[in-house]
Amino acid sequence: MKNFMMLFHSEPNPDFNPTPEQIQNEIKAWQEWMGGIEAQGKLKNPGEALGFEGKTMHTDGSITDGPYAEVKEIVGGFMIVSADSIEEAIQLSKGCPALSSGGKVEVRDIMVFDEM
């Protein structure tokens, strides 16, 4: 088994002001989707949602506001799953609530370095 990180991408929508009921429905959808992966024994780390505040350090030493100030897409969070292959990890991403609102899930393998 290998570990894979799922990164949840979306575009910010400043005009979207969800009702408390919509927020609860969104939370429930995430809990159910992640619970299904956990029930299979494949959820390694439930991850975290990422905030909107951030700064980026550049190679020249300059610092800019925002993790991706010039990009319209944001990374909203991540989690780590265990799977036999990247194809299986992609299958686990199906049903992610981010997909139902126009977002996407990026799946990346996590490199393992041998201890020295």
Secondary structure, 3 states (H helix, E strand, C coil): CEEEEEEEEECCCCCCCCCHHHHHHHHHHHHHHHHHHHHCCCEEEEEEECCCCCEEECCCCCEEECCCCCCCCEEEEEEEEEECCHHHHHHHHCCCHHHHCCCEEEEEECCCCCCC
